[in-house]
Amino acid sequence: MIEKLAVWRGVFYEGDGNDLRLVHPTPVVTRAKCDFIETYGGIEVLFREDSFDPVTRVRRGRLYVGGSIGDSWPIGRVDHGLHHPYHGAINTWTPQGSYNAWSPNDSPGRIVGKLIRLGSTAIGTTWRVVAIEQIAINHILFTLRSVSLIGALPELAGVIKDQTGAAIDAAPVAQELEALVDALHKQQASPIVDVARETVKVILTAWIGAEAQGKDLAKVIPLIPANMLISTWAVSISSRLHPRGKSSERETQAAAGVNIRTLTLEDAEVSVELVALLLRELKWTRSN
């Protein structure tokens, strides 16, 4: 069984405890962090990408665990292909790192929905596990979907103005946007929608002014000028998504003969996109 992944000077090999062969073309391998794999004593987690669809933002690949102090192989049991490293007089070949294909000890179903951080701490992206399956070589194949806000939330302008054209304090809005980013990376659908709705409320209150303060979002919507239909629709949808995350609301609607579906992660992403749309409509982004 192909259970090993080894690396030497940027060249990757795969195989088992007896034999290795060069992987060609060189795979895309990224450091990974996730809460369902415990790491200690220098153990690292790597994600080996098998495919990536930039349109749907879906990656498929496998996880390996290991580190810099790994296994060794007899020189004659390593197929270097077109790569011919210099070995000197040694009889064994020791890579700079060797890793084992990871398999869950717990129920695989508990991993679906978990987050994986790919890349370094400073530069990386966050992905959600949407499916796992065991392939013919017994590896666990992960299907990941991006939860990054790339293209979703635009950068807030340095100066934002209310509906009268007067400059206002951007700090409360920026704080809510940061909270929304944090929720998207850590929470499930219902909490994300809740935070998105609160973010919309803060944005509208800052833009409308004192007239909107202390009011529920549903009562703020009529204060949006009639000629700003897109903004009104965006806020209305955000307001209507919010109750769907409440079991009491679903039960009340069901008693009235109306069945509403529960929120999904796709709904949560829509709620974030609605915040971005509202920011653009108010001309509060740097691109404006």
C-alpha positions as CSV (number, residue, x, y, z in Angstrom):
1,M,0.0,0.0,0.0
2,I,1.2,3.5,-0.8
3,E,1.4,4.9,2.7
4,K,4.5,7.0,2.7
5,L,5.3,10.5,1.4
6,A,8.9,11.7,1.5
7,V,10.6,14.9,0.5
8,W,14.2,15.7,-0.4
9,R,15.2,19.2,-1.6
10,G,11.7,19.9,-2.9
11,V,11.4,16.6,-4.7
12,F,8.6,14.2,-3.5
13,Y,8.6,10.4,-3.3
14,E,5.8,8.0,-2.5
15,G,5.7,4.4,-1.5
16,D,5.8,2.2,1.6
17,G,8.3,1.1,4.2
18,N,10.2,-1.0,1.6
19,D,10.2,1.0,-1.7
20,L,9.9,4.6,-2.8
21,R,9.4,6.2,-6.3
22,L,9.6,9.7,-7.5
23,V,6.3,11.5,-7.8
24,H,6.1,13.3,-11.2
25,P,4.9,15.9,-11.8
26,T,5.7,17.4,-8.5
27,P,2.5,17.6,-6.4
28,V,1.2,20.7,-4.6
29,V,1.9,20.0,-1.0
30,T,0.9,22.5,1.8
31,R,1.3,22.6,5.5
32,A,-2.0,22.2,7.3
33,K,-3.5,22.8,10.7
34,C,-6.8,21.3,11.9
35,D,-8.3,20.5,15.3
36,F,-9.0,16.8,14.5
37,I,-5.3,15.9,14.2
38,E,-3.2,16.2,17.4
39,T,0.4,17.4,16.7
40,Y,3.2,17.2,19.2
41,G,7.0,16.9,19.3
42,G,7.6,18.5,15.9
43,I,4.9,16.5,14.1
44,E,3.6,18.2,11.0
45,V,0.5,17.8,8.9
46,L,0.7,18.1,5.1
47,F,-2.1,18.4,2.6
48,R,-1.4,16.9,-0.8
49,E,-3.6,18.4,-3.4
50,D,-5.0,16.1,-6.1
51,S,-7.3,18.6,-7.8
52,F,-8.5,22.1,-7.5
53,D,-11.5,23.9,-9.2
54,P,-11.1,27.7,-8.9
55,V,-14.7,28.3,-10.0
56,T,-16.4,26.3,-7.3
57,R,-13.4,26.9,-4.9
58,V,-13.2,23.1,-4.2
59,R,-9.9,21.3,-3.5
60,R,-9.5,17.5,-3.2
61,G,-6.5,15.9,-1.6
62,R,-5.0,13.8,1.2
63,L,-3.5,14.4,4.6
64,Y,-0.1,13.1,5.8
65,V,1.5,13.4,9.3
66,G,5.2,13.2,10.0
67,G,8.2,15.4,10.3
68,S,11.9,16.0,9.6
69,I,13.2,13.0,11.6
70,G,11.8,10.1,9.6
71,D,12.5,6.8,7.9
72,S,15.4,5.6,5.8
73,W,15.4,3.3,2.7
74,P,18.1,1.2,1.1
75,I,19.6,3.0,-1.8
76,G,18.6,0.3,-4.3
77,R,14.9,0.5,-3.1
78,V,14.4,4.2,-4.1
79,D,13.5,4.9,-7.7
80,H,14.6,8.5,-8.4
81,G,13.4,8.6,-12.0
82,L,14.9,11.5,-13.8
83,H,16.3,12.9,-10.5
84,H,19.8,11.6,-9.7
85,P,20.9,12.8,-6.3
86,Y,24.5,12.2,-5.2
87,H,24.7,9.6,-2.5
88,G,28.5,9.1,-2.0
89,A,29.4,5.8,-0.3
90,I,26.2,5.6,1.9
91,N,24.0,2.5,1.7
92,T,20.8,4.0,2.9
93,W,18.9,7.1,1.8
94,T,17.3,9.3,4.4
95,P,14.9,12.1,3.1
96,Q,14.6,15.5,4.8
97,G,11.1,14.6,5.8
98,S,8.9,11.5,5.7
99,Y,5.1,11.3,6.4
100,N,2.5,8.7,6.7
101,A,-0.9,8.9,5.1
102,W,-3.4,9.9,7.7
103,S,-6.6,7.9,8.6
104,P,-9.1,8.9,11.2
105,N,-9.4,6.9,14.5
106,D,-12.8,8.5,15.2
107,S,-16.0,8.3,13.1
108,P,-15.2,9.8,9.7
109,G,-18.6,11.6,9.8
110,R,-17.5,13.8,12.7
111,I,-14.8,15.3,10.5
112,V,-17.2,16.7,7.9
113,G,-17.8,20.3,8.6
114,K,-14.5,20.8,10.3
115,L,-12.0,23.5,9.3
116,I,-8.5,23.1,7.9
117,R,-6.0,25.9,7.6
118,L,-3.6,25.6,4.7
119,G,-0.4,27.5,4.4
120,S,1.6,29.4,7.1
121,T,0.2,31.2,10.0
122,A,0.9,34.6,8.3
123,I,-0.1,33.6,4.8
124,G,-2.8,31.0,4.5
125,T,-6.4,30.1,3.6
126,T,-9.2,28.4,5.5
127,W,-11.2,25.5,4.1
128,R,-14.1,23.4,5.3
129,V,-14.3,19.6,5.0
130,V,-17.5,18.9,2.9
131,A,-16.9,15.2,2.2
132,I,-14.4,12.4,2.8
133,E,-14.0,9.0,1.1
134,Q,-11.6,6.1,1.1
135,I,-10.0,5.5,-2.2
136,A,-8.5,2.2,-3.6
137,I,-5.1,2.7,-2.0
138,N,-6.8,3.1,1.4
139,H,-6.0,6.8,1.6
140,I,-8.7,9.2,2.9
141,L,-9.6,11.7,0.2
142,F,-10.8,15.0,1.5
143,T,-13.1,17.4,-0.4
144,L,-12.6,20.9,0.8
145,R,-14.5,24.1,0.1
146,S,-13.0,27.5,0.6
147,V,-14.5,29.7,3.3
148,S,-12.1,32.6,2.5
149,L,-13.6,36.0,2.0
150,I,-11.5,36.5,-1.2
151,G,-13.8,38.4,-3.5
152,A,-16.6,38.4,-0.9
153,L,-15.9,41.4,1.4
154,P,-14.3,44.4,-0.3
155,E,-11.8,46.5,1.6
156,L,-13.5,49.3,3.6
157,A,-12.7,52.8,2.3
158,G,-10.5,55.0,4.4
159,V,-13.3,57.6,4.8
160,I,-16.9,56.6,4.9
161,K,-19.9,59.0,4.7
162,D,-23.5,59.0,5.9
163,Q,-26.4,59.7,3.7
164,T,-25.9,63.4,4.0
165,G,-22.3,63.2,2.8
166,A,-20.7,63.8,6.2
167,A,-17.7,61.7,7.2
168,I,-18.4,59.3,10.0
169,D,-16.4,57.1,12.3
170,A,-15.5,53.9,10.5
171,A,-14.3,52.0,13.6
172,P,-17.6,50.4,14.6
173,V,-18.2,49.2,11.0
174,A,-14.7,47.9,10.7
175,Q,-15.1,46.0,14.0
176,E,-18.3,44.4,12.8
177,L,-16.7,43.4,9.6
178,E,-13.8,41.7,11.5
179,A,-16.4,39.9,13.6
180,L,-18.1,38.6,10.4
181,V,-14.8,37.4,9.0
182,D,-14.1,35.6,12.3
183,A,-17.5,34.0,12.4
184,L,-17.2,32.8,8.8
185,H,-14.0,31.0,9.6
186,K,-15.1,29.5,12.9
187,Q,-18.9,29.2,13.1
188,Q,-21.7,27.2,11.4
189,A,-24.4,28.6,9.2
190,S,-26.8,30.0,11.7
191,P,-24.3,32.0,13.8
192,I,-22.8,33.4,10.5
193,V,-26.2,34.6,9.4
194,D,-26.8,36.2,12.8
195,V,-23.5,38.1,12.7
196,A,-24.1,39.1,9.0
197,R,-27.5,40.5,10.0
198,E,-26.0,42.4,12.9
199,T,-23.3,43.8,10.6
200,V,-26.0,45.0,8.2
201,K,-27.8,46.7,11.1
202,V,-24.6,48.5,12.2
203,I,-23.8,49.6,8.6
204,L,-27.3,51.0,8.1
205,T,-27.4,52.7,11.5
206,A,-24.1,54.4,10.7
207,W,-25.3,55.5,7.2
208,I,-28.8,56.6,8.2
209,G,-27.9,58.3,11.5
210,A,-29.8,58.9,14.7
211,E,-33.2,58.0,13.1
212,A,-32.1,54.4,12.9
213,Q,-30.5,54.0,16.3
214,G,-32.2,51.7,18.8
215,K,-34.5,50.2,16.1
216,D,-34.8,46.6,14.9
217,L,-33.5,46.0,11.4
218,A,-37.1,45.4,10.1
219,K,-38.0,48.9,11.2
220,V,-34.9,50.4,9.7
221,I,-35.5,49.1,6.2
222,P,-38.3,51.6,5.5
223,L,-35.8,54.4,6.2
224,I,-33.8,53.4,3.1
225,P,-34.6,55.9,0.3
226,A,-37.0,54.5,-2.3
227,N,-34.6,54.9,-5.1
228,M,-32.1,52.5,-3.5
229,L,-33.9,49.3,-4.3
230,I,-30.8,47.0,-4.4
231,S,-29.8,48.1,-1.0
232,T,-33.4,47.6,0.3
233,W,-33.6,44.1,-1.2
234,A,-30.1,43.1,0.2
235,V,-31.1,44.2,3.7
236,S,-34.5,42.6,3.4
237,I,-33.1,39.2,2.4
238,S,-30.6,39.4,5.3
239,S,-33.4,40.1,7.7
240,R,-35.5,37.2,6.4
241,L,-32.6,34.7,6.5
242,H,-32.1,35.4,10.2
243,P,-35.2,33.7,11.6
244,R,-34.5,30.5,9.7
245,G,-31.8,29.7,12.1
246,K,-34.2,29.7,15.0
247,S,-36.1,26.4,15.8
248,S,-38.9,28.4,17.4
249,E,-39.5,30.3,14.2
250,R,-39.6,27.1,12.1
251,E,-42.0,25.5,14.6
252,T,-44.3,28.6,14.5
253,Q,-44.3,28.6,10.7
254,A,-44.9,24.8,10.6
255,A,-47.9,25.2,12.8
256,A,-49.3,27.8,10.3
257,G,-48.7,25.3,7.5
258,V,-45.5,26.9,6.2
259,N,-42.4,24.7,6.1
260,I,-39.2,26.7,5.9
261,R,-35.9,24.9,5.4
262,T,-33.0,25.2,7.8
263,L,-30.0,27.3,7.0
264,T,-27.0,25.9,5.0
265,L,-23.4,27.0,4.6
266,E,-24.4,28.3,1.2
267,D,-27.0,30.5,2.8
268,A,-24.4,31.8,5.2
269,E,-22.1,32.7,2.3
270,V,-25.0,34.5,0.7
271,S,-25.5,36.5,3.8
272,V,-21.9,37.6,3.7
273,E,-22.2,38.5,0.0
274,L,-25.2,40.7,0.9
275,V,-23.0,42.6,3.3
276,A,-20.5,43.1,0.5
277,L,-23.2,44.3,-1.8
278,L,-24.5,46.8,0.7
279,L,-21.0,48.2,1.2
280,R,-20.6,48.7,-2.5
281,E,-24.1,50.3,-2.9
282,L,-23.2,52.8,-0.1
283,K,-19.9,53.5,-1.9
284,W,-18.0,52.5,1.3
285,T,-15.3,50.4,-0.5
286,R,-11.9,51.4,-1.8
287,S,-12.9,50.4,-5.3
288,N,-15.6,53.1,-5.3
